[in-house]
Amino acid sequence: MAETSILSVRGASFMFHPAGALPQFTPEESSEEALAIAEAARDFVSGEVMPRDESIDHLDLDLNRELLRKAGELGILGIEIPEAYGGLDLEKKTALLVLEEMAKQASFSTSYGAHTSIGTLPIVYFGNHAQKAKYLPKLASGEWVAAYALTEAGSGSDALGAKATAVLEDGHWVLNGTKAWITNAGFADVFVVFAKVNGTHLSAFIVERTDPGVSTGAEEKKLGIKGSSTRTVILDNCRIPEDRILGGKGKGARIAFGILNVGRFKLGASSAGAGKRVLEYTLKYAGERTQFGKPLTAFGLIQQKLANMAVRIFVGESMNFRTIGYLDEALGHTSWESETGGADKMKAIEEYAMEASMAKVWGSEALFATADDALQTFGGAGFSAEYPAEKIYRDCRINRIFEGTNEINRLLIAQTFLKRCSGTDGLPLVEAGTAPAQVPEDGLLATVALAKARALRVIARAQAEHGPKILDNQEAAAHISNLLLELYAMESAAVRAGKMAASGHRWAALARDLAEVYAQEAWNRVQSEARMLAGELAAGAALDALMDELLAMRAPAPAPLSVLRNRIALALMDQGRYPIG
């Protein structure tokens, strides 16, 4: 594997390195400290949260608050808060492990995530010393609960279209407007609210529940995550002190989008964690339920579903920890001691905005596919609220809408990639699109390399012939995004499997099977997406020539997926769970 410094890994650059050449952090390399904190989170969830599953889902707000306070006592609310303000200031890798554990109860996970991530981090990264000193210790301890109020009824994905206003009068900001779908609104003490100063400059403000003019609507009746509080927040001549503006006038867009990037990373982690629990109870049910005199686990098409669940978990973890490894390395070269510490850290996070969107899109869709497989495995029982498959199916549906819809995120992925290829970053798309594939000897990495070459060929054609205007065709942009998603997922899983084999990991053979199943099927999806993108770029003889060019490119040999899935399913049945980690 070629030596490449992790510091040279720019966002979106993975497409321009030979398959497997970049350094990659994996879950197996987690520190003892991170694993210990993850274990504490696991014990908290199994001992305090899951026994109260039914009460949580009946929207017991006092219970939600009490559980958050207990989490604060354990230190798991302050993982990303600087030590100077009552937190632990640990790496994002640790936060990722904790999120996987929290995800086992979807409603509480939503409350926890809204508090620790999008609710608290705007103050962490953009607050001044006085703001941090006032709010962060209480948010780290769980004495206060935070919420994030960006969305409005008329501007869901169009955050910049917000109508809420802020006017400065006699040393106070006067806020007016209504924020919709605000998680934790029923019991939050602190809201990060976005409004336009004088109707023009989008800015962020810290609003307390006790401020005059703040009220909330009734709880929304939702399809899923019924145990999380979701209400409108109403600002009716809400008066707050002038020093409650966050980051300065007109900084709202940077705060909103920067913090959403963090939320998107974390949604990927939560999706992988939830998938592990779904697989565990599906394995149990399938092993106990008999049909035609045999347990469901004896049937090949049920084994296929179980194996596919494990494949998604393995690939999702690989993507998440790869990206977090890059992010933590970049953050490690910044310091809270600097006057620009928060801005420097946010800039490091923004470098990987594309990867954040990929984690969100890939993870949310993988979890929904897993929930669907689980429900199908349960059969008629899966349609009953008496069994857990029905609940996860409802609960996880929101993930494709949270933190920007998957449609918006797909457009962002394509837009960011093409911008990086044409702007000052100068990623060499044209050159890479015409270069022959560098195919490693390892068959798994060879599949990645061949898929990457095919994707680059057609994306480079789109950029060369249409430039930024290709993004006006949103279906074409989605094809570009899907190609990038598949390549990042394929390579992340392949590299992780290779590292596990090299270290003699006990589950190295299983990891190889998991990565191989994904790579084989992803190859077909890459081929299909490249073909459809070609259809958006050319017609007639030009299309024929482009298709001939793509078809002439080397393809990997197929593998016996039924054999691989059978081996995976047998390992899962033997362990009764996802066994890696």
URQUIVEN-V35104 format. One record per residue. SS is DSSP state (H for helix, E for strand, L for the rest). OMEGA is omega as a letter, one per 40 degrees, with the letter a starting at -180 (* if undefined). D_LAST is the distance of its C-alpha to the last C-alpha in whole Angstrom. Layout:
BEGIN
ss->SS omega->OMEGA d_last->D_LAST
ss->SS omega->OMEGA d_last->D_LAST
END
This chain:
BEGIN
ss->L omega->a d_last->25
ss->L omega->i d_last->27
ss->L omega->i d_last->27
ss->L omega->i d_last->27
ss->L omega->i d_last->27
ss->H omega->a d_last->24
ss->H omega->i d_last->27
ss->H omega->a d_last->29
ss->L omega->i d_last->26
ss->L omega->i d_last->28
ss->L omega->i d_last->27
ss->L omega->a d_last->28
ss->H omega->a d_last->29
ss->H omega->a d_last->26
ss->H omega->a d_last->28
ss->H omega->i d_last->31
ss->L omega->i d_last->29
ss->L omega->a d_last->28
ss->L omega->i d_last->25
ss->L omega->a d_last->22
ss->L omega->a d_last->24
ss->L omega->i d_last->23
ss->L omega->a d_last->20
ss->L omega->i d_last->17
ss->L omega->a d_last->14
ss->L omega->i d_last->11
ss->H omega->a d_last->8
ss->H omega->a d_last->7
ss->H omega->i d_last->10
ss->L omega->a d_last->10
ss->L omega->i d_last->13
ss->H omega->i d_last->13
ss->H omega->i d_last->15
ss->H omega->a d_last->13
ss->H omega->i d_last->10
ss->H omega->i d_last->13
ss->H omega->i d_last->14
ss->H omega->i d_last->11
ss->H omega->i d_last->12
ss->H omega->i d_last->15
ss->H omega->i d_last->15
ss->H omega->i d_last->13
ss->H omega->i d_last->16
ss->H omega->a d_last->18
ss->H omega->a d_last->17
ss->H omega->a d_last->17
ss->H omega->a d_last->20
ss->H omega->a d_last->22
ss->H omega->a d_last->22
ss->H omega->i d_last->21
ss->H omega->a d_last->24
ss->H omega->a d_last->26
ss->H omega->a d_last->25
ss->H omega->i d_last->28
ss->H omega->i d_last->30
ss->H omega->a d_last->28
ss->H omega->i d_last->29
ss->L omega->i d_last->32
ss->L omega->i d_last->32
ss->L omega->a d_last->33
ss->H omega->i d_last->33
ss->H omega->i d_last->34
ss->H omega->i d_last->31
ss->H omega->a d_last->29
ss->H omega->i d_last->30
ss->H omega->i d_last->30
ss->H omega->i d_last->26
ss->H omega->i d_last->26
ss->H omega->i d_last->28
ss->H omega->i d_last->26
ss->H omega->i d_last->23
ss->H omega->i d_last->25
ss->H omega->i d_last->26
ss->H omega->a d_last->22
ss->L omega->a d_last->23
ss->L omega->i d_last->20
ss->L omega->a d_last->23
ss->L omega->a d_last->24
ss->L omega->a d_last->21
ss->L omega->i d_last->23
ss->L omega->i d_last->27
ss->L omega->a d_last->28
ss->H omega->a d_last->29
ss->H omega->a d_last->33
ss->H omega->i d_last->32
ss->L omega->a d_last->30
ss->L omega->a d_last->27
ss->L omega->i d_last->24
ss->L omega->i d_last->24
ss->L omega->a d_last->20
ss->L omega->i d_last->19
ss->H omega->i d_last->18
ss->H omega->i d_last->14
ss->H omega->i d_last->14
ss->H omega->a d_last->16
ss->H omega->i d_last->14
ss->H omega->i d_last->11
ss->H omega->i d_last->13
ss->H omega->i d_last->15
ss->H omega->i d_last->12
ss->H omega->a d_last->12
ss->H omega->a d_last->16
ss->L omega->a d_last->16
ss->L omega->i d_last->16
ss->L omega->a d_last->20
ss->H omega->a d_last->21
ss->H omega->i d_last->24
ss->H omega->i d_last->23
ss->H omega->i d_last->21
ss->H omega->i d_last->24
ss->H omega->a d_last->26
ss->H omega->a d_last->23
ss->H omega->i d_last->23
ss->H omega->i d_last->26
ss->H omega->a d_last->27
ss->H omega->a d_last->24
ss->H omega->a d_last->25
ss->H omega->i d_last->28
ss->H omega->a d_last->30
ss->L omega->a d_last->29
ss->H omega->i d_last->28
ss->H omega->i d_last->32
ss->H omega->i d_last->33
ss->H omega->a d_last->31
ss->H omega->a d_last->32
ss->H omega->a d_last->35
ss->L omega->i d_last->37
ss->L omega->a d_last->39
ss->H omega->a d_last->39
ss->H omega->i d_last->41
ss->H omega->i d_last->39
ss->H omega->a d_last->36
ss->H omega->a d_last->37
ss->H omega->a d_last->39
ss->H omega->a d_last->36
ss->H omega->i d_last->32
ss->H omega->a d_last->33
ss->H omega->i d_last->33
ss->H omega->i d_last->30
ss->H omega->a d_last->28
ss->H omega->a d_last->29
ss->L omega->i d_last->29
ss->L omega->i d_last->33
ss->L omega->i d_last->33
ss->L omega->a d_last->32
ss->E omega->i d_last->32
ss->E omega->a d_last->32
ss->E omega->a d_last->33
ss->E omega->i d_last->36
ss->L omega->a d_last->36
ss->L omega->i d_last->37
ss->E omega->a d_last->40
ss->L omega->a d_last->42
ss->L omega->a d_last->44
ss->E omega->a d_last->41
ss->L omega->i d_last->38
ss->L omega->i d_last->36
ss->L omega->a d_last->39
ss->H omega->a d_last->38
ss->H omega->i d_last->41
ss->H omega->a d_last->44
ss->L omega->a d_last->43
ss->L omega->i d_last->47
ss->L omega->a d_last->46
ss->E omega->i d_last->48
ss->E omega->i d_last->49
ss->E omega->a d_last->52
ss->E omega->a d_last->53
ss->E omega->i d_last->56
ss->L omega->i d_last->57
ss->L omega->i d_last->54
ss->E omega->i d_last->52
ss->E omega->i d_last->50
ss->E omega->a d_last->51
ss->E omega->i d_last->48
ss->E omega->i d_last->49
ss->E omega->a d_last->47
ss->E omega->i d_last->44
ss->E omega->a d_last->40
ss->E omega->i d_last->39
ss->E omega->a d_last->35
ss->E omega->i d_last->34
ss->E omega->a d_last->31
ss->L omega->a d_last->32
ss->L omega->a d_last->35
ss->L omega->a d_last->36
ss->L omega->i d_last->35
ss->L omega->i d_last->35
ss->L omega->a d_last->37
ss->E omega->i d_last->36
ss->E omega->i d_last->37
ss->E omega->a d_last->36
ss->E omega->i d_last->39
ss->E omega->i d_last->40
ss->E omega->a d_last->44
ss->E omega->i d_last->46
ss->E omega->a d_last->49
ss->L omega->i d_last->52
ss->L omega->a d_last->51
ss->L omega->a d_last->50
ss->E omega->a d_last->47
ss->E omega->a d_last->44
ss->E omega->a d_last->42
ss->E omega->a d_last->40
ss->E omega->i d_last->41
ss->E omega->a d_last->40
ss->E omega->i d_last->41
ss->E omega->a d_last->41
ss->L omega->a d_last->41
ss->L omega->i d_last->45
ss->L omega->i d_last->46
ss->L omega->i d_last->49
ss->L omega->i d_last->49
ss->E omega->i d_last->45
ss->E omega->i d_last->45
ss->E omega->i d_last->42
ss->L omega->i d_last->43
ss->L omega->i d_last->42
ss->L omega->i d_last->38
ss->L omega->i d_last->37
ss->L omega->a d_last->37
ss->L omega->i d_last->34
ss->L omega->a d_last->32
ss->L omega->a d_last->29
ss->L omega->a d_last->27
ss->L omega->a d_last->30
ss->L omega->i d_last->29
ss->L omega->a d_last->29
ss->L omega->i d_last->32
ss->E omega->a d_last->34
ss->E omega->i d_last->37
ss->E omega->i d_last->40
ss->E omega->a d_last->41
ss->E omega->i d_last->45
ss->E omega->a d_last->46
ss->E omega->a d_last->50
ss->E omega->i d_last->52
ss->E omega->a d_last->49
ss->E omega->i d_last->50
ss->E omega->i d_last->48
ss->E omega->a d_last->49
ss->H omega->a d_last->49
ss->H omega->i d_last->46
ss->H omega->i d_last->44
ss->E omega->a d_last->43
ss->E omega->i d_last->40
ss->L omega->i d_last->40
ss->L omega->a d_last->44
ss->L omega->i d_last->46
ss->L omega->a d_last->44
ss->L omega->a d_last->41
ss->H omega->a d_last->39
ss->H omega->a d_last->38
ss->H omega->i d_last->36
ss->H omega->a d_last->35
ss->H omega->a d_last->34
ss->H omega->i d_last->32
ss->H omega->a d_last->31
ss->H omega->i d_last->29
ss->H omega->i d_last->28
ss->H omega->i d_last->26
ss->H omega->i d_last->24
ss->H omega->a d_last->24
ss->H omega->i d_last->23
ss->H omega->a d_last->20
ss->H omega->i d_last->19
ss->H omega->i d_last->19
ss->H omega->i d_last->17
ss->H omega->i d_last->14
ss->H omega->a d_last->16
ss->H omega->i d_last->16
ss->H omega->i d_last->12
ss->H omega->i d_last->12
ss->H omega->i d_last->15
ss->H omega->i d_last->14
ss->H omega->i d_last->11
ss->H omega->i d_last->13
ss->H omega->i d_last->16
ss->H omega->a d_last->14
ss->H omega->a d_last->14
ss->H omega->i d_last->18
ss->H omega->i d_last->19
ss->H omega->a d_last->18
ss->H omega->a d_last->19
ss->H omega->a d_last->22
ss->H omega->i d_last->23
ss->H omega->a d_last->22
ss->H omega->a d_last->25
ss->L omega->a d_last->27
ss->E omega->i d_last->30
ss->E omega->a d_last->32
ss->L omega->i d_last->35
ss->L omega->a d_last->34
ss->E omega->i d_last->30
ss->E omega->i d_last->27
ss->H omega->a d_last->26
ss->H omega->i d_last->23
ss->H omega->a d_last->26
ss->L omega->a d_last->27
ss->H omega->a d_last->26
ss->H omega->i d_last->26
ss->H omega->i d_last->24
ss->H omega->i d_last->21
ss->H omega->a d_last->22
ss->H omega->a d_last->21
ss->H omega->i d_last->18
ss->H omega->a d_last->17
ss->H omega->i d_last->18
ss->H omega->a d_last->16
ss->H omega->i d_last->12
ss->H omega->a d_last->14
ss->H omega->i d_last->15
ss->H omega->a d_last->11
ss->H omega->a d_last->10
ss->H omega->i d_last->13
ss->H omega->i d_last->14
ss->H omega->a d_last->10
ss->H omega->i d_last->12
ss->H omega->a d_last->15
ss->H omega->a d_last->14
ss->H omega->i d_last->13
ss->H omega->a d_last->16
ss->H omega->i d_last->18
ss->H omega->i d_last->17
ss->H omega->i d_last->17
ss->H omega->a d_last->21
ss->H omega->i d_last->22
ss->H omega->i d_last->21
ss->H omega->i d_last->22
ss->H omega->a d_last->25
ss->H omega->i d_last->25
ss->L omega->i d_last->25
ss->L omega->i d_last->29
ss->L omega->a d_last->30
ss->L omega->i d_last->31
ss->L omega->a d_last->32
ss->L omega->i d_last->35
ss->L omega->i d_last->37
ss->L omega->a d_last->39
ss->L omega->a d_last->37
ss->H omega->a d_last->34
ss->H omega->i d_last->33
ss->H omega->i d_last->34
ss->H omega->a d_last->33
ss->H omega->i d_last->29
ss->H omega->i d_last->30
ss->H omega->i d_last->32
ss->H omega->i d_last->28
ss->H omega->a d_last->26
ss->H omega->i d_last->29
ss->L omega->a d_last->29
ss->L omega->i d_last->26
ss->H omega->a d_last->27
ss->H omega->i d_last->27
ss->H omega->i d_last->23
ss->H omega->i d_last->23
ss->H omega->i d_last->25
ss->H omega->i d_last->23
ss->H omega->a d_last->20
ss->H omega->a d_last->22
ss->H omega->a d_last->24
ss->H omega->a d_last->21
ss->H omega->a d_last->18
ss->H omega->a d_last->21
ss->H omega->i d_last->22
ss->H omega->i d_last->19
ss->H omega->i d_last->19
ss->H omega->i d_last->22
ss->H omega->i d_last->22
ss->H omega->i d_last->19
ss->H omega->i d_last->21
ss->H omega->i d_last->24
ss->H omega->i d_last->23
ss->H omega->a d_last->22
ss->H omega->i d_last->25
ss->H omega->i d_last->27
ss->H omega->i d_last->25
ss->H omega->a d_last->26
ss->H omega->a d_last->30
ss->H omega->i d_last->32
ss->H omega->i d_last->30
ss->H omega->a d_last->28
ss->H omega->a d_last->31
ss->L omega->i d_last->32
ss->L omega->i d_last->30
ss->L omega->a d_last->30
ss->L omega->a d_last->27
ss->H omega->a d_last->24
ss->H omega->a d_last->24
ss->H omega->a d_last->27
ss->H omega->a d_last->25
ss->H omega->i d_last->23
ss->H omega->i d_last->25
ss->H omega->a d_last->27
ss->H omega->a d_last->25
ss->H omega->a d_last->23
ss->H omega->a d_last->26
ss->H omega->a d_last->27
ss->H omega->i d_last->24
ss->H omega->i d_last->26
ss->L omega->i d_last->29
ss->L omega->i d_last->28
ss->L omega->a d_last->28
ss->L omega->a d_last->30
ss->L omega->i d_last->31
ss->H omega->i d_last->29
ss->H omega->i d_last->32
ss->H omega->a d_last->33
ss->H omega->i d_last->30
ss->H omega->i d_last->30
ss->H omega->i d_last->34
ss->H omega->i d_last->32
ss->H omega->a d_last->30
ss->H omega->a d_last->33
ss->H omega->a d_last->35
ss->H omega->a d_last->33
ss->H omega->a d_last->33
ss->H omega->i d_last->36
ss->H omega->i d_last->37
ss->H omega->a d_last->35
ss->H omega->a d_last->37
ss->H omega->a d_last->40
ss->L omega->a d_last->40
ss->L omega->i d_last->40
ss->L omega->i d_last->37
ss->L omega->i d_last->39
ss->L omega->a d_last->36
ss->L omega->a d_last->37
ss->H omega->a d_last->37
ss->H omega->i d_last->40
ss->H omega->a d_last->40
ss->H omega->a d_last->36
ss->H omega->i d_last->38
ss->H omega->a d_last->40
ss->L omega->i d_last->39
ss->L omega->a d_last->38
ss->L omega->i d_last->34
ss->L omega->a d_last->32
ss->L omega->i d_last->31
ss->L omega->i d_last->28
ss->L omega->i d_last->28
ss->L omega->a d_last->25
ss->H omega->a d_last->25
ss->H omega->i d_last->22
ss->H omega->i d_last->23
ss->H omega->i d_last->27
ss->H omega->i d_last->26
ss->H omega->a d_last->25
ss->H omega->a d_last->28
ss->H omega->i d_last->30
ss->H omega->a d_last->29
ss->H omega->a d_last->29
ss->H omega->a d_last->33
ss->H omega->i d_last->34
ss->H omega->a d_last->32
ss->H omega->a d_last->34
ss->H omega->a d_last->37
ss->H omega->i d_last->38
ss->H omega->i d_last->37
ss->H omega->i d_last->39
ss->H omega->i d_last->42
ss->H omega->a d_last->41
ss->H omega->a d_last->41
ss->H omega->a d_last->44
ss->H omega->a d_last->46
ss->H omega->a d_last->45
ss->H omega->a d_last->44
ss->H omega->a d_last->43
ss->H omega->i d_last->45
ss->H omega->a d_last->42
ss->H omega->i d_last->40
ss->H omega->i d_last->43
ss->L omega->a d_last->42
ss->H omega->i d_last->39
ss->H omega->i d_last->38
ss->H omega->i d_last->38
ss->H omega->i d_last->36
ss->H omega->i d_last->34
ss->H omega->i d_last->34
ss->H omega->i d_last->33
ss->H omega->a d_last->30
ss->H omega->i d_last->29
ss->H omega->i d_last->29
ss->H omega->i d_last->27
ss->H omega->a d_last->24
ss->H omega->a d_last->24
ss->H omega->i d_last->24
ss->H omega->i d_last->22
ss->H omega->a d_last->19
ss->H omega->a d_last->20
ss->H omega->a d_last->20
ss->H omega->a d_last->17
ss->H omega->a d_last->15
ss->H omega->a d_last->17
ss->H omega->i d_last->17
ss->H omega->i d_last->13
ss->H omega->i d_last->13
ss->H omega->i d_last->16
ss->H omega->i d_last->14
ss->H omega->i d_last->12
ss->H omega->a d_last->15
ss->H omega->a d_last->17
ss->L omega->a d_last->14
ss->L omega->a d_last->14
ss->L omega->a d_last->11
ss->L omega->a d_last->11
ss->L omega->a d_last->9
ss->H omega->a d_last->12
ss->H omega->i d_last->14
ss->H omega->i d_last->12
ss->H omega->i d_last->11
ss->H omega->i d_last->15
ss->H omega->a d_last->16
ss->H omega->a d_last->14
ss->H omega->a d_last->16
ss->H omega->i d_last->19
ss->H omega->a d_last->20
ss->H omega->a d_last->19
ss->H omega->a d_last->21
ss->H omega->a d_last->24
ss->H omega->i d_last->25
ss->H omega->i d_last->24
ss->H omega->a d_last->27
ss->H omega->i d_last->29
ss->H omega->i d_last->29
ss->H omega->i d_last->30
ss->H omega->a d_last->33
ss->H omega->a d_last->34
ss->H omega->i d_last->33
ss->H omega->i d_last->35
ss->H omega->a d_last->38
ss->H omega->i d_last->38
ss->H omega->i d_last->38
ss->H omega->i d_last->41
ss->H omega->i d_last->43
ss->H omega->a d_last->43
ss->H omega->a d_last->44
ss->L omega->i d_last->47
ss->L omega->i d_last->50
ss->H omega->a d_last->52
ss->H omega->i d_last->52
ss->H omega->i d_last->50
ss->H omega->i d_last->47
ss->H omega->a d_last->48
ss->H omega->a d_last->48
ss->H omega->i d_last->45
ss->H omega->i d_last->43
ss->H omega->i d_last->45
ss->H omega->i d_last->43
ss->H omega->a d_last->40
ss->H omega->a d_last->40
ss->H omega->a d_last->41
ss->L omega->a d_last->38
ss->L omega->i d_last->36
ss->L omega->i d_last->33
ss->L omega->i d_last->30
ss->L omega->i d_last->31
ss->L omega->i d_last->29
ss->L omega->i d_last->26
ss->L omega->a d_last->27
ss->H omega->i d_last->24
ss->H omega->i d_last->25
ss->H omega->i d_last->24
ss->H omega->a d_last->20
ss->H omega->i d_last->20
ss->H omega->i d_last->21
ss->H omega->i d_last->18
ss->H omega->a d_last->16
ss->H omega->i d_last->17
ss->H omega->i d_last->18
ss->H omega->i d_last->14
ss->H omega->a d_last->13
ss->H omega->i d_last->16
ss->H omega->a d_last->15
ss->H omega->a d_last->12
ss->L omega->a d_last->14
ss->L omega->i d_last->11
ss->L omega->a d_last->8
ss->L omega->a d_last->6
ss->L omega->i d_last->4
ss->L omega->* d_last->0
END
